[in-house]
Amino acid sequence: MEENFPFKYSLLEYLFTWVGLLLFLLDIALDIRTVVSFYQDGAYVYMAVMIFLLLGSSVLLQVFSWLWYSDFLKTKVEDTKLETKVEDTKVEGTKLETKVEKFANKHKLIKPLHFLQLGVYLRYAGVIEISTVLFLKKTNRFTGGVVALLNQDLQMLRLFEAFSESAPQLILMMCIILQRGQLELITGLKILSSAAAIASTVALYHRSMRSFLQENSQMSWIPTGVYFLWNLLLIIPRVTALALFCSVLPCYIIVHFLFLWMLLVLGVWSQKTDHMESPGWELLFRATVGIIWYFSWFNVSTGSMKKKTVLYNCVMGLDTMMLLGFWCWKVFEYTGCWSSLNPFIVIPTLLGLHVVGILVKIIYYRWFHPSCDDQKIVKPIKQQKNRHDIAFYSIKGPTECLSEDRAPAQPVTGVLKRGMNMAANFYY
């Protein structure tokens, strides 16, 4: 089995998992410090908004984490069962369970941990546990594949957090800085580092998808660096335009978000996504993708990605220009800090960054993105069996496509289905 299991997990990615956990804990400490400082300054409105963002994002992550745990806890493969034990790690069908998760499940702690907003830490513990076993005890490739699959769920949750908490929080901080006239070099560097952190999360998610490709496409970090760069160049003007608009028309930012978000959710709906096991929870996934699209592009379906990205970039480019136009219209009514922000400098700079980001994105997809014709990612197909729709996958590798007349080898649910779906969408 280990010779055919197609997913890998490198030592560098293991180190990034540790760094991600430390940054996750540091982010929580800084968030608490920010809330306390708002309270001490008497900025209760800002404090309420900050708490809403933190709690809303945390609840969203815990819901997805719990649903994904529930998927494999309820999964029962009736016919063919794949079962392999590697250092107390079990794979049953598509059930992946580490020792720490097995302990939590045995003592019925998974639901309480998620209720206490600790589900993501449980996932970190599971990934670190099995990856430590992998690198210290030199177990086989199958263990590395299990870690890669578990890490993909973790990276997906981090992606959700980046755009449901970090990006809105960055806009809030920028808006406060602008309104208080505290725009200095050090604050600019802090803003840049925050934007870089968001782009890094997107790049690491990109890296986790590369574990589905052949080894020669997995080794180089240059594509990940280029992917990080174009995301950074597009995220900076987007969040800056939103912050500038919010600084002069704070009440209208909510109206803008709700209107554009609903349009984006309709766009996701038209893609007919199939990421969650339950059709009802698929609605939550589509709503979450709408939040991501409010800030950055995220492919969730196969099809002509060129047409979708062109349409998306046109819509978001026009929206960004509209936000900057409203800011330019209102900015001349203010004094003080606004004198240091010349719209005739700020607007061309932001639009220039946006254009450069688009050009780097084109470079990435032209020279660094694996071609669909060369790298075939098998997407789960549904067949009727015992009155239930079950997805199937050939475990012999991601570069071998299933034909309709070929008997599938293994039913696919849970983390394997999610990873394959997202990889098929990502590299289509």
DOKOLDREN-710894 format. One line per 10 residues: for each residue x, y, z of N, C-alpha, C, O. Coordinates in pm, whole numbers. Each point is the difference from the previous one (the first is absolute). Example, Ala and Ser with C-alpha at 12.3 -4.5 7.8 and 13.67 -1.06 7.14 Angstrom:
# residues 2
1319/-569/780/-89/119/0/90/120/0/104/-2/66; -139/107/-138/82/119/6/-77/109/73/51/111/17 .
//
This chain:
# residues 428
83/-121/0/-83/121/0/86/125/0/-32/96/-70; 141/-95/148/79/123/8/62/37/-133/28/118/-24; -5/-218/-66/58/35/-129/-100/74/-87/40/79/-85; -169/-103/104/-101/58/-86/-68/121/60/-66/76/-70; 80/-59/200/-69/114/62/64/128/-49/120/20/21; -196/69/-86/61/103/-83/36/130/69/45/93/-67; -63/-79/199/18/129/65/127/1/85/37/-101/60; 29/217/-57/126/11/74/-5/117/97/-80/92/-15; 167/-99/116/9/105/101/147/17/32/65/-91/50; -12/211/-79/144/23/14/34/53/139/-87/44/76 .
217/-49/-45/49/52/128/-24/150/11/-34/49/107; 50/23/-217/-21/145/2/-146/34/30/-29/96/72; -62/-175/-125/-141/22/29/-31/-34/147/-87/63/61; 158/-159/-7/-14/-32/143/42/119/85/-67/34/98; 179/30/-136/45/118/73/-99/115/-14/-24/73/96; -33/-57/-214/-100/103/-21/-124/-24/87/-65/95/43; 33/-222/-18/-114/-31/87/26/51/142/-88/57/63; 210/-78/-14/37/51/132/-3/153/2/-52/60/94; 107/1/-197/-2/146/-8/-143/51/-5/-34/100/65; -51/-168/-141/-141/40/-9/-70/-6/135/-79/87/33 .
109/-192/45/-60/-11/133/46/113/91/-81/60/71; 212/-30/-74/52/109/84/-60/135/-41/-34/81/86; 22/-57/-216/-59/125/-47/-149/7/35/-53/107/28; -13/-222/-31/-141/-6/37/-18/40/146/-91/76/33; 178/-128/54/-6/36/142/37/146/22/-62/69/81; 163/-21/-153/40/140/11/-111/92/-46/-23/106/60; -46/-144/-165/-111/81/-52/-110/14/104/-58/107/15; 29/-216/56/-103/5/103/42/95/112/-81/78/50; 207/-85/-9/50/89/106/-9/146/-43/-40/86/79; 77/-58/-203/-7/138/-50/-144/48/-12/-30/117/24 .
-59/-208/-62/-143/37/-9/-55/38/137/-74/98/14; 109/-177/87/-46/31/136/56/134/46/-70/80/61; 198/-57/-91/62/127/36/-70/117/-69/-19/105/61; -20/-123/-187/-69/106/-74/-136/30/60/-37/116/14; -37/-220/22/-131/19/62/14/75/132/-78/91/29; 176/-129/51/23/67/129/36/146/-21/-47/87/73; 132/-59/-173/39/140/-27/-120/83/-44/-11/116/37; -78/-174/-116/-122/72/-40/-85/33/123/-55/109/12; 47/-205/78/-79/22/122/62/111/86/-71/86/52; 203/-89/-39/67/101/81/-11/139/-61/-3/99/73 .
-2/-90/-206/-12/128/-68/-145/48/-9/-26/112/-45; -66/-196/87/-141/36/-9/-56/-11/-141/-108/54/-27; 178/-124/-62/-49/-19/-138/-88/-125/-4/40/-104/-53; -158/116/108/-87/-117/16/-57/-50/-132/-25/-120/-15; 5/211/-80/-51/-44/-131/105/-87/-69/-31/-107/-52; 155/155/51/108/-79/-60/17/-132/73/24/-104/-62; -36/107/194/14/-123/79/-110/-100/-37/27/-120/-12; -149/169/-5/-112/-88/-36/21/-61/-138/-24/-119/-21; 70/201/-73/26/-52/-135/111/-105/4/-10/-103/-66; 114/130/143/111/-95/10/-46/-132/61/35/-107/-50 .
-112/114/156/-50/-123/63/-90/-78/-95/5/-122/-7; -89/196/-67/-88/-65/-98/81/-75/-105/-34/-113/-35; 140/175/-17/84/-65/-100/68/-124/56/6/-104/-65; 46/117/187/72/-113/61/-93/-117/27/31/-114/-34; -146/142/96/-93/-107/33/-64/-59/-124/-17/-122/-11; -20/209/-84/-62/-50/-122/92/-92/-78/-42/-106/-46; 168/147/30/96/-84/-71/27/-130/75/7/-106/-62; 7/114/193/28/-120/79/-115/-100/-9/24/-120/-16; -146/169/27/-116/-90/-10/-6/-64/-138/-28/-119/-12; 56/197/-92/0/-54/-136/102/-113/-14/-30/-104/-58 .
150/125/110/103/-103/-9/-40/-125/78/20/-112/-47; -75/131/166/-37/-116/81/-113/-80/-65/-2/-122/9; -91/192/-74/-110/-69/-68/54/-88/-111/-36/-118/-10; 124/173/-75/56/-80/-108/83/-115/55/-9/-112/-49; 91/139/151/83/-105/57/-86/-113/56/30/-118/-20; -137/155/92/-88/-102/57/-71/-79/-108/-13/-122/11; -33/190/-116/-68/-70/-110/94/-99/-66/-41/-111/-34; 166/149/14/95/-90/-65/36/-117/90/20/-111/-48; -11/135/178/19/-113/93/-123/-91/-3/13/-123/0; -131/183/-1/-123/-79/0/-9/-86/-125/-52/-112/5 .
102/163/-118/-6/-77/-124/69/-134/14/-56/-103/-35; 181/105/87/69/-128/5/-41/-82/122/21/-121/1; -78/184/103/-51/-78/112/-125/-78/-39/-26/-108/53; -51/162/-148/-122/-66/-44/20/-88/-122/-90/-75/-38; 208/84/-24/23/-73/-124/11/-150/29/78/-42/86; -156/-37/-157/7/-147/11/5/-57/-141/-98/9/-75; 209/-67/40/15/-60/-131/-47/-144/9/59/-80/73; -165/45/-147/-66/-128/18/71/-114/-74/-1/-114/44; 62/148/-158/58/-108/-79/151/-7/16/50/-50/101; 22/100/-199/145/-3/5/50/95/106/-40/116/3 .
127/-163/84/54/84/107/152/-4/-4/62/-106/1; -6/223/-7/145/13/5/40/30/143/-45/100/56; 126/-183/4/38/22/140/149/-22/16/51/-109/-27; 18/211/70/145/-6/18/36/66/131/-51/108/30; 138/-170/49/47/60/124/146/38/-15/85/-82/-36; -58/207/64/136/50/-4/23/82/126/-49/112/11; 121/-167/83/30/70/124/-127/57/64/-8/120/29; -91/-207/-7/-124/38/65/-82/98/-84/-87/68/54; 113/-60/-183/-81/83/-89/-83/-93/-86/54/-91/-63; -185/112/60/-90/-90/-69/-64/68/-118/-39/117/7 .
29/-193/-117/-74/46/-116/-106/-104/-29/33/-112/-41; -159/145/60/-108/-90/-30/-86/66/-105/-67/100/26; 69/-158/-148/-65/68/-109/73/129/-24/110/0/-55; -168/110/95/69/128/-6/6/63/138/10/122/12; -17/-203/91/6/51/136/145/11/45/72/-100/5; -29/220/28/137/25/43/-4/46/144/-64/100/32; 132/-173/57/-13/29/142/134/-18/69/60/-108/-7; -11/212/75/124/-8/75/-30/-42/144/-116/-13/39; 222/-8/39/-19/-44/138/-74/104/82/-90/-34/78; 126/162/-95/-65/104/79/-147/13/-38/-85/22/86 .
54/-36/-216/-140/6/-43/-75/-126/44/-118/5/34; 187/-119/-35/-61/-124/46/-35/9/148/-106/-46/43; 196/107/37/-26/19/142/-120/93/21/-88/-28/82; 87/139/-158/-111/95/14/-132/-62/-41/-103/27/62; 105/-111/-164/-123/-66/-45/-46/-105/100/-120/-13/27; 217/-61/27/-35/-106/96/-65/57/124/-92/-61/55; 138/176/-9/-54/62/121/-106/107/-30/-37/80/86; -10/-81/-211/-108/91/-43/36/146/30/-81/76/54; 203/-38/-92/47/136/26/-1/88/-125/21/121/10; -44/-180/-126/11/78/-123/-104/112/-5/33/114/-33 .
-158/-146/66/-104/103/-3/23/106/108/-10/119/-30; 41/-157/157/29/104/100/119/88/-37/-2/121/25; 106/-180/-85/116/80/-39/-37/104/-106/48/113/3; -133/-152/-96/-44/95/-101/-93/105/60/4/117/-41; -86/-156/136/-87/97/66/83/104/76/-39/116/9; 152/-158/45/91/89/71/96/72/-94/96/63/45; -120/-73/-175/81/66/-103/143/-53/-4/93/76/-26; -76/-205/51/133/-60/3/20/-106/-108/99/-73/2; -194/64/-95/9/-104/-102/121/12/-91/59/-101/-38; -21/225/3/116/19/-87/127/-48/70/89/-55/-65 .
-80/75/196/118/-46/74/6/-152/1/109/-58/-2; -225/-8/5/-3/-145/-8/57/-46/-134/74/-99/-6; -107/170/-99/53/-35/-132/151/24/-7/74/-81/-55; -30/194/111/144/25/5/71/-112/76/104/-49/-44; -161/9/157/62/-107/79/9/-129/-79/101/-70/7; -208/38/-82/1/-122/-80/105/2/-109/73/-97/-18; -65/207/-55/97/11/-109/143/-3/55/86/-69/-55; -61/143/163/136/3/58/37/-136/56/115/-44/-12; -210/-23/74/28/-132/58/46/-100/-106/106/-61/12; -187/46/-117/32/-103/-99/119/41/-86/76/-87/-44 .
-59/218/18/115/44/-79/130/-15/79/105/-28/-58; -111/46/191/118/-24/83/40/-147/-5/118/-32/-9; -217/-56/16/26/-144/-13/63/-29/-135/92/-81/-11; -144/148/-93/50/-23/-136/148/33/-11/76/-77/-59; -32/191/114/137/45/-21/98/-54/104/119/-10/-28; -167/-25/148/90/-53/102/20/-149/-14/110/-51/22; -216/-20/-57/8/-147/-8/14/-51/-142/10/-121/-23; -9/215/-75/24/-37/-140/-98/-108/-47/42/-103/-52; -171/127/72/-100/-95/-47/-17/13/-150/68/80/-64; -160/-160/7/-7/-8/-145/-77/117/-61/-50/88/70 .
43/-90/-203/-59/112/-74/-148/14/27/-56/109/-9; -9/-220/43/-143/7/27/-31/96/115/-98/73/-5; 184/-74/108/-18/93/112/11/144/-48/-78/85/43; 174/-58/-131/13/134/-56/-124/42/-76/-39/117/5; -23/-211/-74/-123/30/-71/-113/35/95/-79/91/-27; 69/-164/139/-102/29/100/19/141/57/-97/74/16; 223/-38/15/28/134/52/-39/107/-102/-58/102/35; 91/-127/-162/-32/98/-104/-150/23/-9/-44/113/-15; -33/-219/24/-145/14/-8/-56/74/121/-85/88/-15; 134/-122/135/-46/70/119/42/147/-4/-75/88/44 .
193/-61/-96/48/137/-9/-83/83/-97/-14/121/18; -42/-184/-120/-82/73/-96/-127/56/66/-40/113/-29; -22/-191/115/-116/52/75/42/117/88/-72/100/9; 188/-113/56/49/106/88/28/128/-80/-34/109/45; 95/-123/-161/28/117/-83/-128/64/-52/-7/122/-16; -93/-203/-10/-129/55/-42/-62/84/111/-54/108/-27; 61/-155/150/-51/77/113/77/129/19/-59/104/28; 191/-109/-45/81/121/11/-36/100/-110/2/121/22; -35/-173/-140/-43/87/-109/-130/70/35/-15/120/-25; -80/-194/83/-126/60/44/26/109/104/-62/106/-4 .
154/-135/97/29/97/105/63/127/-57/-28/111/46; 113/-127/-147/70/115/-57/-96/103/-57/23/120/11; -132/-169/-72/-91/93/-67/-127/31/79/-72/94/-32; 45/-172/135/-115/32/86/40/79/123/-85/63/63; 214/-65/-28/47/75/118/115/94/-33/-10/120/24; 119/-173/-78/122/81/-19/-21/115/-96/39/113/29; -101/-139/-144/-21/107/-98/-95/108/53/34/118/-10; -152/-153/65/-85/105/58/67/74/116/-17/120/16; 93/-193/64/71/64/112/105/98/-52/20/106/59; 48/-142/-167/98/91/-60/-68/127/-51/53/110/16 .
-170/-125/-76/-75/117/-47/-39/88/117/9/123/-9; -53/-184/118/-39/76/119/120/78/55/-13/118/33; 127/-183/-24/120/68/51/42/115/-90/35/108/49; -39/-129/-180/36/106/-94/-97/117/9/40/116/-6; -168/-148/20/-101/105/12/23/85/125/-10/122/-4; 43/-187/115/26/73/125/124/88/-15/0/115/44; 105/-170/-106/123/77/-20/-27/123/-85/51/109/29; -129/-125/-133/-31/112/-89/-83/107/71/26/119/-14; -127/-163/89/-87/95/67/72/75/113/-32/115/28; 128/-180/35/75/64/109/123/75/-49/67/66/79 .
-38/-74/-207/116/69/-54/131/-54/48/95/76/20; -86/-209/-1/121/-63/52/76/-75/-110/67/-99/27; -78/147/-149/65/-66/-111/148/34/-1/40/109/-42; 43/-203/89/145/18/7/68/-120/-66/-66/-95/-41; 199/102/33/74/-107/-65/-18/-133/73/-18/-103/-64; 23/105/198/-12/-123/76/-138/-63/-17/-13/-122/-9; -92/209/6/-134/-54/-21/-14/-56/-141/-69/-100/-21; 134/163/-76/-3/-52/-136/66/-136/-10/-48/-88/-72; 158/69/144/67/-129/1/-86/-107/68/-2/-115/-43; -70/154/147/-89/-95/67/-112/-43/-94/-36/-117/-5 .
-19/213/-69/-106/-31/-95/52/-95/-109/-67/-97/-36; 188/127/-14/60/-85/-104/24/-141/51/-24/-97/-71; 71/85/195/25/-133/57/-130/-77/19/-3/-122/-19; -103/191/57/-129/-67/16/-53/-50/-134/-51/-112/-9; 65/195/-96/-41/-43/-133/84/-118/-48/-51/-91/-64; 182/95/96/89/-110/-37/-40/-129/72/12/-109/-57; -58/121/181/-43/-119/75/-122/-64/-67/-9/-122/-7; -83/204/-41/-118/-53/-69/42/-69/-130/-45/-110/-29; 132/177/-48/47/-59/-125/79/-129/27/-5/-93/-81; 78/87/193/75/-121/35/-95/-117/27/29/-113/-38 .
-140/141/103/-99/-105/25/-54/-57/-131/-16/-121/-15; -11/211/-81/-47/-44/-131/108/-82/-70/-30/-102/-62; 156/145/73/110/-71/-65/21/-138/61/31/-95/-72; -46/82/204/16/-130/64/-113/-94/-39/20/-121/-12; -140/177/-7/-109/-83/-51/34/-49/-140/-23/-116/-34; 78/206/-49/46/-38/-133/102/-114/9/-3/-94/-79; 93/105/177/104/-102/17/-61/-135/38/46/-104/-47; -148/106/132/-63/-126/42/-67/-69/-118/-7/-122/-3; -42/200/-94/-62/-60/-118/104/-69/-89/-33/-92/-74; 158/136/83/104/-58/-85/35/-143/41/68/-70/-76 .
-112/26/191/27/-137/41/-75/-101/-87/28/-119/6; -125/168/-86/-75/-89/-88/72/-22/-134/-41/-85/-80; 148/160/56/65/-8/-129/119/-95/3/40/-48/106; 14/20/-224/116/-86/-8/119/65/70/1/121/20; 98/-200/16/110/47/82/75/117/-63/42/91/71; -26/-90/-204/75/108/-62/-75/133/7/60/106/-19; -192/-111/45/-76/125/15/-14/40/145/-47/110/30; 87/-198/62/-15/29/141/125/66/60/-10/67/103; 126/-84/-165/124/35/67/27/150/6/41/50/105; -63/21/-213/41/140/-8/-94/90/79/-122/-16/-3 .
182/113/74/-77/100/73/-14/130/-80/-66/93/45; 126/-88/-165/-11/120/-81/-145/30/-38/-42/115/12; -38/-214/-58/-140/29/-30/-77/52/121/-86/87/-13; 117/-141/131/-67/48/121/37/145/28/-85/79/42; 212/-44/-64/42/139/19/-69/95/-96/-42/109/40; 30/-149/-166/-69/83/-99/-148/11/35/-60/106/-14; 3/-216/61/-141/0/41/-21/96/117/-98/73/3; 190/-75/93/-5/93/113/8/144/-48/-73/86/49; 161/-58/-145/23/137/-45/-123/59/-65/-39/113/31; -24/-187/-122/-115/61/-67/-119/13/94/-80/93/-14 .
67/-183/111/-106/17/99/25/123/87/-93/74/30; 219/-53/10/34/117/80/-27/129/-77/-56/95/55; 96/-92/-182/-18/121/-81/-147/31/-26/-35/116/-22; -52/-217/25/-142/24/-19/-74/24/132/-99/73/3; 147/-133/105/-65/18/129/24/140/55/-90/61/58; 212/-8/-76/32/133/55/-93/108/-54/-59/72/81; 43/-55/-213/-92/105/-47/-145/-27/37/-77/94/20; 39/-222/-11/-140/-31/34/-32/43/143/-97/72/21; 177/-116/76/-29/34/139/22/149/25/-69/59/83; 164/2/-153/23/144/16/-119/80/-51/-43/95/65 .
-10/-133/-181/-117/69/-54/-119/-14/95/-74/97/22; 55/-215/33/-110/-21/95/20/83/126/-95/56/54; 221/-47/-6/28/79/120/-20/149/-26/-55/70/85; 98/-22/-199/-18/141/-34/-149/33/-9/-45/103/51; -30/-188/-116/-145/21/-10/-65/-2/138/-85/84/31; 125/-181/52/-56/-12/135/35/120/86/-78/37/88; 193/24/-110/43/113/83/-85/125/-23/-10/84/89; -50/-72/-205/-82/119/-28/-149/-31/0/-82/88/25; 46/-214/-53/-141/-41/-1/-14/-131/79/-31/-103/-59; 55/106/189/5/-125/78/-130/-79/0/3/-123/2 .
-116/191/-4/-128/-71/4/-29/-72/-131/-69/-102/-1; 120/156/-109/-32/-57/-130/84/-122/-35/-31/-72/-95; 137/48/171/83/-117/-28/-80/-129/24/22/-100/-68; -113/104/165/-84/-118/27/-94/-24/-117/-18/-114/-43; -42/222/-8/-90/-12/-115/76/-53/-121/-48/-88/-72; 168/142/52/82/-44/-112/33/-148/11/-12/-75/-97; 53/33/217/36/-141/19/-119/-91/-25/12/-98/-74; -126/128/132/-117/-88/-14/-45/-11/-145/-32/-108/-47; 30/222/-23/-46/-2/-139/95/-80/-88/-43/-87/-76; 174/117/86/97/-71/-84/13/-146/41/14/-87/-85 .
-20/60/215/11/-138/48/-114/-86/-53/22/-114/-40; -144/167/39/-113/-77/-53/18/-30/-148/-32/-110/-46; 83/207/-30/28/-25/-141/106/-108/-17/-10/-86/-88; 113/91/172/107/-99/-9/-49/-139/39/40/-100/-61; -127/93/162/-56/-131/39/-82/-58/-114/4/-121/-24; -78/205/-46/-74/-48/-117/97/-53/-105/-29/-99/-68; 144/167/54/101/-48/-93/54/-136/40/21/-87/-84; 4/68/214/46/-130/49/-109/-105/-21/29/-113/-38; -154/151/62/-113/-92/-18/-5/-51/-143/-28/-117/-24; 55/206/-71/-5/-39/-142/109/-101/-35/-10/-68/-102 .
114/59/187/108/-95/-26/-36/-143/41/71/-94/-34; -183/79/108/-48/-132/43/109/-78/75/36/-111/-38; 14/172/143/106/-62/79/-49/-126/70/-119/-15/27; 212/-75/3/-33/-126/68/113/-32/98/68/-102/-13; -51/190/111/112/-14/93/-40/-70/130/79/-74/57; -200/98/-11/-47/-56/126/-80/-127/-25/-53/-20/-110; 44/-65/212/-76/-124/-12/-150/26/-3/-74/-70/-69; 28/171/143/-143/31/8/-33/118/-91/70/101/4; -175/-110/-86/-39/112/-86/-35/125/80/21/112/-46; -75/-130/168/-34/114/83/123/78/42/0/123/-4 .
105/-194/46/123/67/43/79/53/-118/90/82/17; -122/-130/-137/65/56/-119/-34/148/-15/79/77/-56; -197/-38/106/-38/142/-4/96/83/84/37/111/-40; 3/-163/156/96/72/85/134/13/-70/64/105/7; -21/-211/-75/126/5/-73/-6/107/-109/95/75/-18; -205/-69/-54/-13/99/-107/-2/142/57/58/92/-59; -123/-74/173/-1/132/63/140/39/44/37/117/-8; 41/-214/56/137/28/43/89/34/-119/85/89/9; -104/-159/-119/76/33/-121/-35/141/-47/86/70/-53; -212/-29/72/-38/137/-33/80/102/79/36/105/-52 .
-8/-136/179/84/89/82/142/5/-55/60/107/-8; -6/-223/-31/134/-2/-58/4/81/-128/92/80/-21; -191/-99/-65/-4/72/-127/-11/152/21/41/77/-87; -93/-35/199/-9/144/28/139/62/6/16/120/-23; 85/-202/52/137/49/11/93/-55/-107/87/71/-49; -105/-199/12/97/-65/-88/-66/-114/-76/-105/-50/41; 167/10/-151/-53/-108/-82/31/-137/61/106/-22/58; -204/-69/-73/14/-135/53/-84/-92/-88/-123/7/3; 189/-92/-80/-72/-85/-96/-65/-117/71/66/-72/75; -195/50/-99/-75/-104/72/-67/-98/-94/-78/-84/46 .
104/91/-175/-63/-93/-93/86/-14/-123/84/86/-30; -105/-197/-42/69/-18/-127/-73/79/-108/-107/57/25; 164/-53/-141/-57/80/-107/103/100/-49/117/-6/39; -159/97/-122/90/98/-57/43/101/106/-70/98/25; 186/-122/38/48/89/104/39/135/-58/-9/102/70; 52/-99/-195/39/126/-63/-117/96/-5/14/117/36; -130/-165/-80/-119/86/-7/-43/47/138/-36/115/20; 41/-209/78/-43/36/136/91/103/63/-48/95/63; 179/-112/-78/93/95/61/-6/137/-68/10/102/67; -28/-101/-199/-12/128/-70/-124/75/47/5/120/28 .
-118/-192/-18/-123/63/46/14/49/144/-41/112/32; 100/-196/53/17/39/141/90/123/13/-34/94/72; 147/-94/-142/93/113/11/-61/128/-56/28/109/51; -109/-120/-154/-67/119/-53/-98/57/102/-2/121/24; -78/-209/36/-99/45/100/70/62/120/-37/109/43; 139/-176/11/66/51/118/83/124/-31/14/89/85; 41/-82/-206/73/121/-38/-92/121/-7/36/108/48; -154/-125/-108/-97/109/-6/-48/39/139/-17/118/30; -4/-219/56/-45/28/136/107/76/77/-32/94/74; 159/-133/-89/109/71/68/9/144/-47/21/91/81 .
-35/-68/-211/2/136/-52/-117/82/52/13/120/25; -129/-184/-10/-116/70/54/24/41/145/-34/112/40; 94/-202/40/30/32/139/98/117/9/-18/90/81; 121/-93/-165/97/109/0/-63/131/-49/37/108/45; -131/-119/-138/-69/119/-47/-83/66/109/3/122/15; -75/-202/62/-78/55/113/92/63/104/-30/105/56; 144/-172/-30/95/57/97/54/134/-50/10/96/77; 26/-89/-205/52/125/-57/-105/111/8/33/117/22; -159/-153/-41/-109/97/5/-17/58/140/-24/120/17; 38/-207/85/-23/44/138/125/56/67/-10/76/96 .
129/-113/-147/122/32/71/24/150/11/59/46/98; -103/31/-196/28/143/1/-86/74/101/21/120/22; -117/-187/39/-81/63/103/68/-6/136/-47/60/96; 160/-133/-88/69/-20/127/132/74/-1/52/36/-106; 1/-14/223/131/64/17/86/-89/90/-40/-110/36; 156/158/-2/86/-76/92/75/-108/-73/82/27/-88; -114/-152/125/76/-112/-54/-18/-13/-150/86/-54/-70; -199/104/21/-26/-17/-143/94/81/-87/18/-32/-117; 44/136/174/92/82/-79/123/-80/-43/65/35/-99; -32/-141/174/116/-83/-35/-36/-111/-98/88/-71/-48 .
-217/57/16/-44/-102/-94/-56/68/-124/-119/31/-7; 203/-8/-87/-41/62/-125/-66/-104/-90/66/-94/-43; -195/110/14/-68/-99/-85/66/-19/-135/-7/-109/-57; 71/212/5/63/-10/-130/130/-80/5/60/-31/-104; -16/-2/225/115/-90/17/-47/-138/46/46/-103/-50; -138/103/146/-46/-126/58/-71/-87/-103/29/-118/-13; -123/177/-60/-81/-79/-93/84/-61/-112/-12/-120/-24; 97/199/-47/84/-65/-103/94/-106/57/27/-100/-67; 22/120/191/88/-101/61/-73/-130/22/51/-107/-34; -170/116/91/-77/-122/27/-42/-70/-128/9/-122/-11 .
-55/200/-86/-38/-61/-128/122/-59/-71/-11/-102/-68; 127/167/84/123/-54/-58/37/-133/63/39/-94/-70; -52/84/203/26/-128/67/-95/-108/-48/38/-115/-19; -164/155/-1/-100/-96/-49/38/-51/-138/-9/-120/-26; 50/209/-63/37/-40/-135/124/-90/3/4/-101/-70; 95/136/150/120/-83/12/-36/-138/56/54/-101/-44; -145/99/142/-45/-127/54/-66/-87/-106/23/-121/-4; -104/182/-83/-62/-75/-109/106/-56/-95/-10/-114/-45; 111/195/15/107/-45/-89/78/-117/61/31/-97/-70; 0/106/200/71/-111/66/-89/-124/4/49/-113/-11 .
-179/133/28/-93/-113/-2/0/-68/-136/-2/-123/-9; 5/203/-98/6/-56/-135/130/-78/-19/1/-108/-59; 109/163/110/130/-69/-8/-7/-134/72/50/-101/-51; -112/100/169/-10/-126/75/-77/-105/-80/46/-113/-15; -164/150/-35/-81/-97/-72/59/-36/-136/-31/-105/-56; 116/192/4/61/-31/-131/120/-93/15/18/-90/-83; 64/108/185/125/-75/9/14/-90/123/84/-90/0; -163/112/105/22/-75/124/-117/-90/41/19/-92/80; -136/117/-132/-117/-80/39/-2/-128/-82/6/7/-123; -15/-125/188/-2/-126/-76/-117/-3/-98/-112/40/32 .
141/-88/-151/-103/-5/-104/-97/-113/27/39/-107/46; -164/132/-74/-102/-103/18/25/-119/-93/-33/-114/33; 93/141/-150/26/-108/-94/113/-91/46/6/-117/-36; 85/174/117/117/-76/42/-19/-65/136/49/-110/24; -122/178/66/-16/-51/137/-148/-26/25/-76/93/29; 34/-216/-42/-139/-35/17/-29/-26/148/61/-88/61; -154/163/-6/-45/-22/137/-134/-70/-6/-94/53/-59; 85/-170/118/-125/-74/-2/-99/67/93/29/20/118; -145/13/-169/-106/54/84/-98/-111/31/-32/-80/-88; -17/71/213/-92/-107/34/-122/1/-90/-55/106/-30 .
13/-224/-14/-122/-12/-80/-104/-72/83/34/-83/85; -158/114/-109/-108/-59/79/-67/-114/-77/-29/14/-119; 6/-123/185/-72/-112/-57/-110/-42/97/11/20/121; -117/-77/-176/-111/-42/83/28/-137/59/28/-95/-73; -37/86/204/29/-127/66/-83/-7/128/12/85/87; -96/-189/-78/-85/-18/118/-81/126/31/-18/37/116; -31/27/-221/-85/119/13/72/118/62/-65/94/45; 195/-97/-41/77/113/53/105/40/-103/60/-86/-64; -40/216/49/105/47/-89/134/-11/71/19/56/108; 75/-128/-169/132/-17/60/105/43/-103/-10/-34/-117 .
108/108/162/108/44/-88/112/-104/2/27/-59/105; 36/37/-219/105/-101/-11/129/60/-52/1/104/-66; 108/-173/99/132/48/-42/94/-118/-15/0/-91/83; 78/93/-187/105/-101/-16/123/42/79/54/108/-24; -10/-190/117/107/37/91/137/-9/-67/101/27/66; -94/-64/-195/129/-21/-65/72/127/-35/113/-6/-47; -173/122/68/74/123/-24/-84/108/-60/-98/-29/-68; 135/155/91/-79/111/-46/15/29/-148/-75/80/-55; 174/-144/-11/20/30/-141/-71/-100/-90/13/7/-122; -87/-98/181/-69/-100/-80/-150/26/8/-61/-16/106 .
3/55/-217/-142/36/0/-86/-124/-15/39/-96/-66; -153/99/128/-94/-110/-10/-84/15/-126/-44/110/-32; 21/-216/-37/-94/2/-111/-135/-49/51/-8/-65/104; -96/97/-177/-135/-32/46/-25/-150/6/-80/-47/80; 149/-28/-168/-25/-144/-4/95/-78/89/1/-124/-3; 79/193/83/95/-69/87/-55/-6/141/-50/100/51; 59/-215/11/-52/-16/135/86/76/99/121/-23/7; -178/113/69/77/75/98/48/-89/113/-59/-104/28; 167/146/36/64/-86/99/-44/26/141/-8/-94/79; -21/217/-43/-20/29/141/-99/115/17/15/103/-66 .
-115/-117/155/-91/111/24/70/115/68/87/-20/85; -125/140/-122/69/119/50/-97/91/74/-103/40/-54; 137/-9/177/-74/99/78/101/76/83/120/-26/-7; -168/120/85/83/67/99/117/75/-59/-11/64/-104; 126/-73/173/116/82/-32/54/-31/-139/46/91/-70; -49/-218/28/51/-34/-132/-86/62/-109/53/51/-99; -184/-57/116/-89/62/-99/21/151/-5/8/57/-109; 2/7/225/19/145/1/131/39/-67/5/92/-81; 103/-165/117/128/32/-58/2/-19/-150/55/83/-73; -115/-192/25/-3/-26/-144/-85/103/-72/38/47/-107 .
-152/-13/164/-86/101/-62/73/133/-15/0/59/-108; 62/-13/217/66/129/-2/122/-2/-93/28/99/-68; 45/-212/65/115/-9/-90/-46/0/-147/62/63/-85; -172/-136/57/-53/-1/-136/-42/139/-43/23/40/-114; -85/35/206/-41/136/-31/122/92/-13/5/85/-88; 91/-104/177/116/89/6/86/-11/-125/51/100/-51; -35/-224/1/92/-21/-111/-71/-25/-132/61/-48/-96; -191/80/90/-72/-24/-126/50/97/-106/-48/-4/-114 .
//
